[in-house]
Amino acid sequence: MNILPAAILAASIATAASPAAGPAGSDRAPLPPEQVWHGASEKLVVKPGDPWITPSEKTGLTATPDYAETRAWLERLAAASPLIRIETFGRTPQGRDMIVVIASRDGSALDPAKPVLLVQAGIHAGEIDGKDAGLMLLRDIALRGKADLLDKVNFLFVPIFNIDGHERTSPYNRPNQRGPVSQGWRTTAQNINLNRDYMKADAPEMQAMLGLINRYDPALYMDLHVSDGLDFQYDITFGFQDAPYAQSPAANRWLEQLYRPKADAALKAAGHVPGPLVLAVDDRRPEDGLFLPRFAANFSHGYGDLRHMPSILGSGPINRIPLASGM
Ligand SMILES: [Zn+2]
């Protein structure tokens, strides 16, 4: 017998018997063992019975609310706080309003002297932890003593960018990702991947987002994802166009020399293991290592770099502990 098939067979038997494989009879993909994690970010999660518990907290962060429940919760928050209001800025191909939450001390006329931070979640709708963390952060700003975060900045939050994809849920959409229990779909109802559409802007959702960017001219733009299918020690990663490729070198220096050290320090103080945005050289050969390529302007942070708008792509956390204070 050839040694190669024997080795593959032995490895297959070992893998099938290992606890990392799916439970017997399970149709779930085998995932690496879950890392137990405890840290300061857990204190951001409110207890059951709290009147302002978010829909995801209600489920122990195992599920995520649909568009209607997300919007209803945010509208209740806006009705309870003068710091929060909601605008619609577009409509999806399936007819859903695109909403942006505006957190500000300036009312409807934002102070032009204050920079705007624009954060979006759910560009890939199955990667939705940023939405659930954003709801928690908005609650804490509006009602729980964190309003001073708005002293020098206006915070704009798009809870779901790809709304139609967000509503196309299944427990089997992302088998190589840990949670939520039912996940949205990567592309839009027109099968467009929004994070490849920044330059051509085929999608009505992208045209609406570019309109929002033009209207509010963010000083910092953040695009929140979740890493699936790549297992490393970092529990959150974030990055931007790397210096050798940057079309906006001054913005790159600000991100690398000022933003990253402060964000890393805040995350580490909360017990996290932040790392750079990285991709595998070859998804099937982890021994080849990780790297950060040049990102073309069809990606959010490549587009931001080209437009001289400091732009960050964040990914994680792998264990769904929200990072509302850190990021
Ligand atoms: Zn993504």
Boltz pocket constraint, residues with backbone or C-beta under 6 A from the ligand:
constraints:
  - pocket:
      binder: B
      contacts: [[A, 124], [A, 127], [A, 225], [A, 226]]
      max_distance: 6.0
